[in-house]
Amino acid sequence: MLESAPAAPPSAASGPFPTAGVLRLAAPAPTRGTGRFQYASGRGPVAGAKGPLRRFRVAVERGSNEDVDVFAAQVRSILGDKRSWSGGGRVRLQPVAGSDPADFTVYLATRDTAGQMCARGGTNIRIGGVPYTSCRASGKAIINLDRWRGSARPYVQAGVDLATYRQYVINHEVGHELGYRHQGCPKAGTPAPVMVQQTITLRGCVPFAWPRHNNRDLSGPTL
């Protein structure tokens, strides 16, 4: 089942992304998987023209009922976009196969597994006793399946597509892996920098999924 809003703004979502207008997937996600991961195969082109090269793998927890190739296609599309981190000339990003050496891995994990992985990395992602957010641990961008399928309240309340939230959460957690810390909103009513904790609060800004806006880096005050 899908939850959608007819008045939601149009989205560029296509291909492996959820359909435009879909705010969240109504069917509940599995809360627990096997704790083991399947890795995407194949390599991709280098995104970006300047900066050190960071290679990344993509993995999905077995038992999550998610397709690793579909998840990998979304992650690779997001990180290969000029609006993402590689567009600023500070870093180049390349997807590699699970058997290849890599600088970091983007994981899609059930909430229980994500909670355990994040805790081992020193981050508590629980809200109300339930593993809620995603996180970054050293060499790992860990995406919580609950958020991947269900988005987050600030996005749903704003009528922003699930596809856009997915772009945000990948860019946010990979941003932590690249060394960026949480930020605040620079001006109320303007696009939120991607390092704002938009899963929890927009701090007065409006949802925005990318590190770059109008071909310029978008940032706010460091928290």
Residue frames as a rotation matrix with the C-alpha (Angstrom) as fourth column:
MET 1
0.573 0.819 0.000 0.00
0.819 -0.573 0.000 0.00
0.000 0.000 -1.000 0.00
LEU 2
-0.541 -0.726 0.423 1.11
0.735 -0.654 -0.182 3.55
0.409 0.213 0.887 -0.73
GLU 3
0.300 0.577 -0.760 0.27
0.749 -0.636 -0.187 6.80
-0.591 -0.513 -0.623 1.01
SER 4
-0.580 -0.473 0.663 0.15
0.795 -0.507 0.333 9.72
0.179 0.720 0.670 -1.35
ALA 5
-0.104 0.507 -0.855 -1.04
0.409 -0.762 -0.502 13.28
-0.906 -0.402 -0.128 -1.43
PRO 6
0.419 0.326 0.847 -2.61
0.900 -0.025 -0.435 14.63
-0.121 0.945 -0.304 -4.62
ALA 7
0.993 0.019 0.119 -1.35
0.035 -0.990 -0.134 18.09
0.115 0.137 -0.984 -3.82
ALA 8
0.465 -0.884 -0.055 2.25
0.391 0.149 0.908 16.99
-0.795 -0.443 0.415 -3.28
PRO 9
0.376 -0.386 -0.843 4.79
-0.713 -0.701 0.003 18.89
-0.592 0.600 -0.538 -5.40
PRO 10
0.934 -0.043 -0.354 6.08
-0.244 0.645 -0.724 17.09
0.259 0.763 0.592 -8.51
SER 11
0.458 -0.802 0.382 9.19
-0.324 0.249 0.913 14.99
-0.828 -0.542 -0.146 -8.07
ALA 12
0.137 -0.519 -0.844 11.98
-0.988 -0.004 -0.157 14.01
0.078 0.855 -0.513 -10.41
ALA 13
-0.212 -0.220 0.952 11.71
-0.526 0.847 0.078 10.47
-0.824 -0.484 -0.296 -9.09
SER 14
0.578 0.339 -0.742 12.03
-0.808 0.367 -0.461 7.89
0.116 0.866 0.486 -11.82
GLY 15
-0.146 -0.668 -0.730 13.58
-0.489 0.690 -0.533 4.52
0.860 0.279 -0.428 -12.47
PRO 16
-0.423 -0.086 -0.902 14.28
0.486 0.819 -0.306 2.73
0.765 -0.568 -0.304 -9.18
PHE 17
-0.990 0.019 0.137 12.90
-0.119 -0.616 -0.778 5.54
0.070 -0.787 0.613 -7.03
PRO 18
-0.437 0.898 -0.050 9.35
0.662 0.284 -0.694 5.56
-0.609 -0.337 -0.718 -5.59
THR 19
-0.143 0.500 0.854 6.71
0.915 -0.262 0.307 7.13
0.377 0.826 -0.419 -7.80
ALA 20
-0.879 -0.130 0.459 6.22
0.046 -0.981 -0.190 10.90
0.474 -0.145 0.868 -7.65
GLY 21
-0.087 0.879 0.468 3.62
-0.644 -0.408 0.647 11.85
0.760 -0.245 0.602 -5.05
VAL 22
0.510 0.205 -0.835 4.25
0.373 0.822 0.430 8.85
0.775 -0.531 0.343 -2.78
LEU 23
0.450 -0.286 0.846 5.00
-0.696 -0.706 0.132 10.13
0.559 -0.648 -0.517 0.71
ARG 24
-0.458 -0.583 0.671 5.68
-0.847 0.516 -0.129 6.80
-0.271 -0.627 -0.730 2.39
LEU 25
-0.493 0.263 -0.829 5.06
-0.299 0.844 0.445 3.09
0.817 0.467 -0.338 1.96
ALA 26
0.174 0.705 0.687 2.18
-0.900 -0.170 0.402 2.03
0.400 -0.688 0.605 4.20
ALA 27
0.771 0.087 -0.630 3.09
0.036 0.983 0.180 -1.66
0.635 -0.161 0.755 4.52
PRO 28
0.824 -0.460 0.331 5.22
-0.478 -0.250 0.842 -2.13
-0.305 -0.852 -0.426 7.66
ALA 29
0.212 -0.851 -0.481 8.89
-0.695 0.215 -0.686 -2.95
0.687 0.480 -0.546 7.23
PRO 30
0.554 -0.150 -0.819 10.42
0.484 0.858 0.171 -6.00
0.677 -0.491 0.548 8.91
THR 31
0.875 -0.209 0.436 11.86
-0.451 -0.680 0.579 -4.90
0.176 -0.703 -0.689 12.25
ARG 32
0.209 -0.812 0.546 14.55
-0.574 0.350 0.740 -7.58
-0.792 -0.468 -0.393 12.30
GLY 33
0.647 -0.101 -0.755 16.59
-0.670 0.396 -0.628 -9.37
0.362 0.913 0.188 9.65
THR 34
0.839 -0.346 -0.420 19.39
0.371 0.928 -0.025 -11.90
0.399 -0.134 0.907 9.74
GLY 35
0.741 -0.626 -0.242 22.17
-0.138 -0.495 0.858 -9.46
-0.657 -0.602 -0.454 10.56
ARG 36
-0.272 -0.804 0.528 23.98
0.523 0.337 0.783 -10.59
-0.808 0.489 0.328 7.41
PHE 37
0.249 0.300 -0.921 24.27
-0.381 -0.844 -0.377 -8.51
-0.890 0.445 -0.096 4.25
GLN 38
0.347 -0.106 0.932 24.15
0.835 0.487 -0.255 -9.03
-0.427 0.867 0.258 0.52
TYR 39
-0.212 -0.556 -0.803 26.42
0.065 -0.828 0.557 -6.72
-0.975 0.066 0.212 -1.48
ALA 40
0.830 0.459 -0.318 25.72
-0.222 -0.251 -0.942 -5.15
-0.512 0.852 -0.106 -4.85
SER 41
0.149 -0.772 0.618 27.94
0.727 0.509 0.461 -6.36
-0.670 0.381 0.637 -7.67
GLY 42
0.384 -0.053 0.922 29.58
0.860 -0.342 -0.378 -4.36
0.335 0.938 -0.086 -10.42
ARG 43
-0.450 -0.591 -0.669 31.50
0.706 -0.695 0.139 -1.13
-0.547 -0.410 0.730 -10.50
GLY 44
0.685 0.696 0.216 30.39
0.703 -0.553 -0.447 2.29
-0.192 0.458 -0.868 -11.64
PRO 45
0.195 -0.614 0.765 31.99
0.596 -0.545 -0.589 5.42
0.779 0.571 0.260 -13.06
VAL 46
-0.562 -0.464 -0.685 33.76
0.819 -0.432 -0.379 8.01
-0.120 -0.773 0.623 -10.96
ALA 47
0.577 0.739 0.347 31.55
0.725 -0.660 0.199 10.98
0.376 0.136 -0.917 -10.07
GLY 48
0.854 -0.259 -0.451 33.29
0.070 -0.802 0.593 14.33
-0.515 -0.538 -0.667 -9.74
ALA 49
0.811 -0.543 0.217 36.29
0.186 -0.112 -0.976 15.90
0.555 0.832 0.010 -11.39
LYS 50
-0.108 -0.857 0.504 38.44
-0.400 -0.427 -0.811 16.93
0.910 -0.289 -0.297 -8.43
GLY 51
0.281 0.129 0.951 39.37
-0.956 -0.048 0.289 15.84
0.083 -0.990 0.110 -4.94
PRO 52
-0.737 -0.566 0.371 40.44
-0.624 0.780 -0.049 12.56
-0.262 -0.267 -0.927 -3.37
LEU 53
-0.267 0.607 -0.748 38.74
-0.555 0.538 0.634 9.41
0.788 0.585 0.194 -4.63
ARG 54
-0.570 0.210 0.794 36.48
-0.695 0.393 -0.603 7.62
-0.438 -0.895 -0.078 -2.14
ARG 55
-0.652 0.318 -0.688 35.21
-0.346 0.682 0.644 4.20
0.674 0.658 -0.335 -3.19
PHE 56
-0.458 0.568 0.684 32.00
-0.819 0.029 -0.573 2.85
-0.345 -0.823 0.452 -1.70
ARG 57
-0.936 0.259 -0.237 30.09
0.158 0.914 0.375 -0.43
0.313 0.314 -0.896 -1.58
VAL 58
-0.305 0.911 0.276 26.34
-0.908 -0.365 0.204 -0.93
0.287 -0.189 0.939 -1.17
ALA 59
-0.919 -0.035 -0.392 24.72
0.067 0.967 -0.244 -3.66
0.388 -0.251 -0.887 0.95
VAL 60
-0.042 0.962 0.271 21.22
-0.786 -0.199 0.585 -4.76
0.616 -0.189 0.765 2.02
GLU 61
-0.592 -0.141 0.793 20.41
-0.723 0.528 -0.446 -6.89
-0.356 -0.837 -0.415 5.06
ARG 62
-0.756 0.348 -0.554 19.13
-0.063 0.804 0.592 -10.36
0.651 0.483 -0.586 4.27
GLY 63
-0.485 0.676 -0.555 15.61
0.872 0.421 -0.249 -10.75
0.066 -0.605 -0.794 5.59
SER 64
-0.705 0.196 -0.681 14.72
0.077 -0.934 -0.348 -7.09
-0.705 -0.298 0.644 5.01
ASN 65
0.181 0.768 0.615 12.67
0.738 0.307 -0.601 -7.94
-0.651 0.562 -0.510 1.91
GLU 66
0.642 -0.064 -0.764 14.58
-0.377 -0.894 -0.242 -5.28
-0.668 0.444 -0.598 -0.03
ASP 67
0.853 -0.314 0.417 16.32
0.522 0.523 -0.674 -5.83
-0.007 0.793 0.610 -3.38
VAL 68
0.195 -0.868 -0.457 20.02
0.519 -0.305 0.799 -5.02
-0.832 -0.393 0.391 -3.22
ASP 69
-0.538 -0.415 0.734 20.18
0.840 -0.196 0.506 -4.02
-0.066 0.889 0.454 -6.89
VAL 70
0.359 0.743 0.565 17.28
0.685 -0.621 0.381 -1.58
0.634 0.250 -0.732 -6.53
PHE 71
0.849 -0.116 -0.515 18.80
0.383 -0.535 0.753 -0.05
-0.363 -0.837 -0.410 -3.39
ALA 72
-0.144 -0.989 0.010 22.21
0.664 -0.089 0.742 0.16
-0.734 0.114 0.670 -5.07
ALA 73
-0.241 0.105 0.965 20.72
0.903 -0.339 0.263 1.87
0.355 0.935 -0.013 -8.13
GLN 74
0.793 0.574 0.204 19.23
0.444 -0.773 0.453 4.57
0.418 -0.269 -0.868 -5.91
VAL 75
0.642 -0.620 -0.452 22.39
0.349 -0.289 0.892 5.08
-0.683 -0.730 0.031 -3.86
ARG 76
-0.336 -0.828 0.449 24.56
0.800 0.001 0.600 5.26
-0.497 0.560 0.662 -6.97
SER 77
0.094 0.461 0.882 22.16
0.824 -0.533 0.190 7.69
0.558 0.709 -0.430 -8.64
ILE 78
0.941 0.299 -0.158 22.13
0.331 -0.717 0.614 9.97
0.071 -0.630 -0.774 -5.60
LEU 79
0.456 -0.834 -0.310 25.89
0.250 -0.215 0.944 10.01
-0.855 -0.508 0.110 -4.99
GLY 80
-0.373 -0.579 0.725 26.58
0.857 0.084 0.509 10.38
-0.355 0.811 0.465 -8.71
ASP 81
0.586 0.696 0.414 24.39
0.790 -0.603 -0.105 13.47
0.177 0.389 -0.904 -9.01
LYS 82
-0.286 -0.730 0.621 26.11
0.556 -0.654 -0.513 16.85
0.781 0.198 0.593 -9.47
ARG 83
0.341 0.471 0.814 23.99
-0.417 -0.700 0.580 18.21
0.842 -0.537 -0.042 -6.61
SER 84
0.944 -0.030 -0.327 25.60
0.276 0.611 0.742 15.69
0.178 -0.791 0.585 -4.27
TRP 85
0.701 -0.669 -0.248 29.02
0.074 -0.278 0.958 15.78
-0.709 -0.690 -0.145 -2.62
SER 86
-0.061 -0.796 0.602 31.06
0.803 0.320 0.504 15.09
-0.593 0.514 0.619 -5.75
GLY 87
0.514 0.350 0.783 29.70
0.810 -0.499 -0.308 18.21
0.283 0.793 -0.540 -7.47
GLY 88
0.987 -0.047 -0.152 31.66
0.029 -0.886 0.462 20.62
-0.157 -0.460 -0.874 -5.32
GLY 89
0.593 -0.803 -0.052 35.14
-0.240 -0.115 -0.964 19.62
0.769 0.584 -0.261 -6.44
ARG 90
0.138 -0.536 0.833 36.24
-0.987 -0.149 0.067 18.42
0.088 -0.831 -0.549 -2.99
VAL 91
-0.348 -0.200 0.916 35.76
-0.421 0.906 0.038 14.68
-0.838 -0.372 -0.400 -3.44
ARG 92
-0.330 0.281 -0.901 35.25
-0.849 0.329 0.413 12.06
0.412 0.902 0.130 -6.13
LEU 93
-0.112 0.417 0.902 33.03
-0.692 0.618 -0.372 9.05
-0.713 -0.666 0.219 -5.48
GLN 94
-0.402 -0.039 -0.915 33.00
-0.803 0.496 0.331 5.66
0.441 0.868 -0.230 -7.16
PRO 95
0.544 0.613 0.573 30.73
-0.782 0.618 0.082 2.66
-0.304 -0.493 0.815 -6.54
VAL 96
-0.514 -0.718 -0.469 32.53
-0.796 0.603 -0.049 -0.70
0.318 0.348 -0.882 -6.42
ALA 97
0.216 0.565 -0.796 31.52
-0.233 0.822 0.520 -4.32
0.948 0.073 0.310 -5.98
GLY 98
0.878 0.248 0.408 31.22
-0.443 0.101 0.891 -5.95
0.180 -0.963 0.198 -2.58
SER 99
0.782 -0.623 -0.024 34.40
0.614 0.763 0.203 -7.93
-0.108 -0.174 0.979 -3.15
ASP 100
0.246 -0.696 0.674 36.43
0.488 -0.512 -0.707 -4.79
0.837 0.503 0.214 -3.93
PRO 101
-0.549 -0.449 -0.705 38.40
0.834 -0.356 -0.422 -2.68
-0.062 -0.820 0.570 -1.46
ALA 102
0.215 0.688 0.694 36.32
0.557 -0.670 0.492 0.32
0.803 0.280 -0.526 -0.40
ASP 103
-0.772 -0.465 0.433 36.57
-0.004 -0.678 -0.735 3.37
0.635 -0.569 0.522 1.83
PHE 104
-0.715 0.596 0.365 33.02
-0.526 -0.114 -0.843 3.01
-0.461 -0.795 0.395 3.14
THR 105
-0.857 0.516 0.006 29.83
0.437 0.719 0.540 1.03
0.275 0.465 -0.841 2.71
VAL 106
-0.570 0.788 0.232 26.23
-0.805 -0.592 0.036 2.22
0.166 -0.166 0.972 2.52
TYR 107
-0.966 0.222 -0.135 24.06
0.250 0.936 -0.248 -0.30
0.071 -0.273 -0.959 4.41
LEU 108
-0.204 0.958 0.203 20.27
-0.741 -0.287 0.607 -0.72
0.640 -0.027 0.768 4.39
ALA 109
-0.886 -0.205 -0.416 19.36
0.120 0.765 -0.633 -2.46
0.448 -0.611 -0.653 7.64
THR 110
0.190 0.944 -0.270 16.21
0.540 0.130 0.832 -3.31
0.820 -0.304 -0.485 9.58
ARG 111
0.506 0.045 0.861 15.66
-0.414 -0.863 0.289 -1.06
0.756 -0.503 -0.418 12.56
ASP 112
0.974 -0.155 0.162 16.90
-0.082 0.429 0.900 -3.59
-0.209 -0.890 0.405 15.13
THR 113
0.434 -0.860 0.268 20.08
0.899 0.431 -0.075 -4.27
-0.051 0.274 0.960 13.19
ALA 114
0.198 -0.328 0.924 20.59
0.338 -0.862 -0.379 -0.56
0.920 0.387 -0.060 12.49
GLY 115
0.825 0.168 0.540 20.21
-0.404 -0.493 0.770 0.14
0.396 -0.854 -0.339 16.20
GLN 116
0.836 -0.541 0.094 22.85
0.336 0.639 0.692 -2.45
-0.435 -0.547 0.715 17.05
MET 117
0.247 -0.772 0.586 25.27
0.928 0.013 -0.373 -1.30
0.280 0.635 0.719 14.35
CYS 118
0.349 -0.062 0.935 24.90
0.037 -0.996 -0.080 2.34
0.936 0.062 -0.345 15.31
ALA 119
0.958 0.027 0.284 25.33
-0.281 -0.095 0.955 1.57
0.053 -0.995 -0.083 19.01
ARG 120
0.596 -0.796 0.109 28.56
0.734 0.595 0.329 -0.28
-0.327 -0.116 0.938 18.27
GLY 121
-0.042 -0.593 0.804 29.69
0.806 -0.496 -0.324 2.85
0.591 0.634 0.499 16.43
GLY 122
-0.779 -0.340 -0.527 28.87
0.621 -0.532 -0.576 5.04
-0.085 -0.776 0.626 19.41
THR 123
-0.842 0.530 0.105 25.51
-0.464 -0.809 0.360 6.48
0.276 0.254 0.927 18.29
ASN 124
-0.700 0.706 0.105 22.15
0.389 0.500 -0.774 5.92
-0.599 -0.501 -0.625 19.95
ILE 125
-0.934 0.357 0.017 19.43
-0.146 -0.426 0.893 6.18
0.326 0.831 0.450 17.30
ARG 126
-0.492 0.785 -0.378 16.52
0.841 0.540 0.027 5.32
0.226 -0.304 -0.925 19.60
ILE 127
-0.793 0.440 0.421 13.57
-0.484 -0.875 0.002 7.65
0.369 -0.202 0.907 20.03
GLY 128
0.189 0.890 0.415 10.93
-0.978 0.130 0.165 6.47
0.093 -0.437 0.895 22.48
GLY 129
0.092 -0.260 0.961 12.89
-0.535 0.801 0.268 3.26
-0.840 -0.539 -0.065 22.94
VAL 130
0.723 0.229 0.652 12.76
0.382 0.654 -0.653 2.33
-0.576 0.721 0.386 19.23
PRO 131
-0.460 -0.886 0.055 15.70
0.489 -0.201 0.849 2.60
-0.741 0.417 0.526 16.77
TYR 132
0.519 0.830 -0.203 14.37
0.405 -0.448 -0.797 5.50
-0.753 0.332 -0.568 14.69
THR 133
0.656 -0.301 -0.692 17.03
-0.613 -0.748 -0.255 7.45
-0.441 0.591 -0.675 12.82
SER 134
0.824 -0.564 -0.049 19.88
0.368 0.599 -0.711 6.37
0.430 0.568 0.702 10.57
CYS 135
0.798 -0.589 -0.131 23.52
-0.186 -0.446 0.875 6.97
-0.574 -0.674 -0.465 11.45
ARG 136
0.586 -0.742 -0.326 27.14
-0.379 0.104 -0.920 6.89
0.716 0.662 -0.220 10.46
ALA 137
0.811 -0.546 0.213 29.76
0.009 0.374 0.927 4.69
-0.586 -0.750 0.308 12.06
SER 138
-0.031 -0.908 -0.418 33.37
-0.623 -0.310 0.718 4.62
-0.782 0.283 -0.556 10.94
GLY 139
-0.906 -0.390 -0.166 33.37
-0.345 0.452 0.823 3.41
-0.245 0.803 -0.544 7.33
LYS 140
-0.676 0.728 0.115 29.59
0.737 0.663 0.131 2.84
0.019 0.174 -0.985 7.41
ALA 141
-0.768 0.638 0.052 26.57
-0.634 -0.769 0.076 4.87
0.088 0.025 0.996 6.39
ILE 142
-0.912 0.409 -0.040 23.73
0.402 0.870 -0.286 2.91
-0.082 -0.277 -0.957 8.01
ILE 143
-0.679 0.733 0.046 20.23
-0.600 -0.590 0.540 3.56
0.423 0.339 0.840 6.66
ASN 144
-0.753 0.497 0.432 17.32
-0.200 0.452 -0.869 2.50
-0.627 -0.741 -0.241 8.86
LEU 145
-0.873 0.424 0.241 14.76
0.442 0.480 0.758 0.52
0.206 0.768 -0.606 6.81
ASP 146
-0.052 0.891 -0.450 11.90
0.900 -0.153 -0.407 2.13
-0.432 -0.427 -0.795 8.75
ARG 147
0.032 0.011 -0.999 12.93
-0.067 -0.998 -0.013 5.55
-0.997 0.067 -0.031 7.48
TRP 148
-0.906 -0.404 -0.122 13.78
-0.163 0.067 0.984 4.28
-0.390 0.912 -0.127 3.97
ARG 149
-0.686 0.710 0.159 10.21
0.650 0.500 0.572 3.01
0.327 0.496 -0.805 3.62
GLY 150
0.178 0.876 -0.448 8.33
0.983 -0.142 0.113 5.36
0.035 -0.461 -0.887 5.94
SER 151
0.023 -0.268 0.963 10.15
0.319 -0.911 -0.261 8.69
0.947 0.313 0.064 5.52
ALA 152
-0.687 -0.273 -0.673 10.06
0.724 -0.182 -0.665 11.07
0.059 -0.945 0.323 8.52
ARG 153
0.117 0.888 -0.445 7.48
0.880 -0.300 -0.367 13.39
-0.460 -0.349 -0.817 10.03
PRO 154
-0.163 -0.143 -0.976 8.92
-0.048 -0.987 0.152 16.72
-0.985 0.072 0.155 8.75
TYR 155
-0.955 -0.211 -0.207 8.87
-0.215 0.017 0.976 15.43
-0.203 0.977 -0.062 5.16
VAL 156
-0.598 0.796 0.092 5.44
0.786 0.560 0.263 13.82
0.158 0.230 -0.960 5.38
GLN 157
0.072 0.646 -0.760 3.93
0.707 -0.570 -0.418 16.91
-0.704 -0.507 -0.498 7.00
ALA 158
-0.317 -0.278 -0.907 5.41
-0.328 -0.865 0.380 19.08
-0.890 0.418 0.183 4.23
GLY 159
0.733 0.671 0.114 4.00
-0.169 0.341 -0.925 16.77
-0.659 0.659 0.363 1.54
VAL 160
0.104 -0.804 -0.585 7.47
-0.980 -0.182 0.077 15.97
-0.168 0.566 -0.807 0.19
ASP 161
0.663 0.234 -0.711 7.96
-0.543 0.805 -0.241 12.74
0.516 0.546 0.660 -1.75
LEU 162
0.862 -0.349 0.368 9.59
-0.026 0.695 0.718 9.66
-0.506 -0.629 0.590 -0.25
ALA 163
0.619 -0.661 0.424 12.07
0.733 0.290 -0.616 9.71
0.284 0.692 0.664 -3.14
THR 164
0.391 -0.455 0.800 13.28
-0.171 -0.890 -0.422 13.12
0.904 0.029 -0.426 -1.96
TYR 165
0.759 -0.118 0.640 13.63
-0.643 0.013 0.766 11.92
-0.099 -0.993 -0.066 1.62
ARG 166
0.831 -0.471 0.296 15.72
0.452 0.882 0.134 9.01
-0.324 0.022 0.946 0.38
GLN 167
0.423 -0.694 0.583 18.00
0.471 -0.382 -0.795 11.44
0.774 0.611 0.165 -1.43
TYR 168
0.511 -0.181 0.840 18.33
-0.614 -0.762 0.208 13.43
0.602 -0.622 -0.500 1.76
VAL 169
0.861 -0.117 0.495 19.13
-0.398 0.449 0.800 10.53
-0.316 -0.886 0.340 4.10
ILE 170
0.686 -0.674 0.274 21.81
0.727 0.623 -0.290 9.09
0.025 0.398 0.917 1.81
ASN 171
0.271 -0.599 0.754 23.46
0.255 -0.710 -0.656 12.48
0.928 0.370 -0.040 1.35
HIS 172
0.647 0.031 0.762 23.25
-0.632 -0.536 0.560 13.20
0.425 -0.844 -0.327 5.09
GLU 173
0.885 -0.289 0.364 24.82
-0.080 0.677 0.732 9.98
-0.458 -0.677 0.576 6.35
VAL 174
0.495 -0.755 0.429 27.48
0.845 0.303 -0.441 9.94
0.203 0.581 0.788 3.63
GLY 175
0.495 -0.286 0.821 28.17
-0.110 -0.957 -0.267 13.57
0.862 0.041 -0.505 4.53
HIS 176
0.832 -0.210 0.514 29.05
-0.524 0.011 0.852 12.41
-0.185 -0.978 -0.101 8.05
GLU 177
0.714 -0.584 0.387 31.39
0.556 0.809 0.194 9.81
-0.426 0.076 0.902 6.55
LEU 178
0.334 -0.575 0.747 33.05
0.702 -0.377 -0.604 12.61
0.629 0.726 0.277 4.57
GLY 179
-0.565 -0.704 -0.430 33.63
0.785 -0.298 -0.543 14.56
0.254 -0.644 0.721 7.77
TYR 180
-0.541 0.430 0.723 30.67
-0.170 -0.897 0.407 16.95
0.824 0.097 0.558 7.98
ARG 181
-0.917 0.219 -0.333 28.90
0.378 0.209 -0.902 17.62
-0.128 -0.953 -0.275 11.27
HIS 182
0.024 0.999 0.039 25.31
0.998 -0.022 -0.052 18.58
-0.051 0.041 -0.998 12.02
GLN 183
-0.918 -0.274 0.286 24.28
0.326 -0.933 0.153 22.09
0.225 0.233 0.946 11.03
GLY 184
-0.352 0.811 -0.468 21.49
0.418 -0.311 -0.854 24.53
-0.838 -0.496 -0.229 11.76
CYS 185
0.362 0.594 0.718 19.14
0.929 -0.169 -0.329 26.43
-0.074 0.787 -0.613 9.48
PRO 186
-0.680 -0.730 0.064 20.80
0.733 -0.677 0.062 29.58
-0.002 0.089 0.996 8.08
LYS 187
-0.889 0.451 -0.081 17.51
-0.450 -0.892 -0.025 31.43
-0.084 0.014 0.996 7.51
ALA 188
-0.434 0.800 0.414 13.90
0.074 0.490 -0.869 30.48
-0.898 -0.347 -0.272 8.23
GLY 189
0.558 0.810 -0.182 11.91
-0.195 -0.085 -0.977 29.46
-0.807 0.580 0.110 5.17
THR 190
0.209 -0.568 -0.796 14.95
-0.978 -0.120 -0.171 28.69
0.001 0.814 -0.580 3.02
PRO 191
0.622 0.012 -0.783 16.16
-0.263 0.945 -0.195 25.24
0.737 0.328 0.591 1.89
ALA 192
0.858 -0.281 0.431 17.63
-0.381 0.217 0.899 23.22
-0.346 -0.935 0.079 4.74
PRO 193
-0.101 -0.940 -0.325 21.31
-0.979 0.152 -0.138 22.31
0.180 0.304 -0.936 4.45
VAL 194
0.340 0.282 -0.897 21.63
-0.352 0.923 0.157 18.55
0.872 0.263 0.413 4.07
MET 195
-0.571 -0.614 -0.545 23.52
0.291 0.469 -0.834 18.30
0.768 -0.635 -0.089 7.37
VAL 196
-0.406 0.612 0.678 20.49
-0.899 -0.401 -0.176 19.56
0.165 -0.681 0.713 9.30
GLN 197
-0.962 0.119 0.246 18.89
0.026 0.935 -0.353 16.60
-0.272 -0.333 -0.903 11.12
GLN 198
-0.617 0.738 -0.273 15.85
-0.757 -0.461 0.463 16.81
0.216 0.493 0.843 8.85
THR 199
-0.501 0.432 -0.750 14.59
0.239 0.902 0.359 13.41
0.832 0.001 -0.555 9.98
ILE 200
-0.403 0.283 -0.870 13.79
0.915 0.093 -0.394 15.01
-0.030 -0.954 -0.297 13.35
THR 201
0.427 0.491 -0.759 13.44
0.491 -0.831 -0.262 18.76
-0.760 -0.261 -0.596 12.74
LEU 202
0.392 -0.233 0.890 13.90
0.850 -0.280 -0.447 21.33
0.353 0.931 0.089 9.97
ARG 203
-0.284 -0.516 -0.808 14.88
0.846 -0.531 0.042 24.07
-0.451 -0.672 0.587 12.45
GLY 204
0.131 0.455 -0.881 12.73
0.034 -0.890 -0.455 26.56
-0.991 0.030 -0.132 10.55
CYS 205
-0.703 -0.411 -0.581 13.97
-0.570 -0.164 0.805 25.69
-0.426 0.897 -0.119 7.08
VAL 206
0.542 0.816 -0.200 12.09
-0.776 0.395 -0.491 23.74
-0.322 0.421 0.848 4.40
PRO 207
0.540 -0.341 0.770 13.05
0.147 0.938 0.313 20.20
-0.829 -0.056 0.556 3.30
PHE 208
0.639 -0.422 -0.643 15.97
-0.766 -0.270 -0.583 19.97
0.072 0.865 -0.496 0.90
ALA 209
0.966 -0.049 0.253 17.86
0.008 0.987 0.162 16.82
-0.258 -0.154 0.954 -0.06
TRP 210
0.663 -0.695 0.280 21.17
0.592 0.258 -0.763 17.97
0.458 0.672 0.582 -1.53
PRO 211
0.135 -0.714 -0.687 24.49
0.843 -0.281 0.458 19.41
-0.521 -0.641 0.564 -0.36
ARG 212
-0.877 -0.476 -0.066 24.45
0.345 -0.719 0.604 21.86
-0.335 0.507 0.794 -3.28
HIS 213
0.261 0.964 -0.055 21.81
0.739 -0.236 -0.631 24.37
-0.621 0.124 -0.774 -4.35
ASN 214
0.982 0.140 -0.127 21.95
0.015 -0.730 -0.683 26.50
-0.188 0.669 -0.719 -7.50
ASN 215
0.623 -0.782 0.007 25.45
0.369 0.286 -0.884 25.13
0.689 0.554 0.467 -8.24
ARG 216
-0.143 -0.674 0.724 26.79
-0.586 -0.532 -0.611 26.29
0.798 -0.512 -0.319 -4.89
ASP 217
-0.660 -0.125 -0.741 27.46
0.463 0.709 -0.532 24.49
0.592 -0.694 -0.410 -1.61
LEU 218
0.225 0.802 0.553 24.59
-0.309 -0.479 0.821 24.94
0.924 -0.355 0.140 0.85
SER 219
-0.430 -0.431 -0.793 25.56
0.621 0.496 -0.607 25.03
0.655 -0.753 0.054 4.52
GLY 220
0.649 0.626 0.433 24.41
0.019 -0.582 0.813 26.37
0.761 -0.520 -0.389 7.86
PRO 221
0.154 -0.594 0.789 25.91
-0.905 -0.406 -0.129 27.12
0.397 -0.694 -0.601 11.25
THR 222
-0.387 -0.388 -0.837 27.72
-0.041 0.914 -0.404 24.18
0.921 -0.122 -0.370 12.85
LEU 223
0.646 0.671 0.363 25.97
-0.464 -0.032 0.885 22.77
0.606 -0.740 0.291 15.91
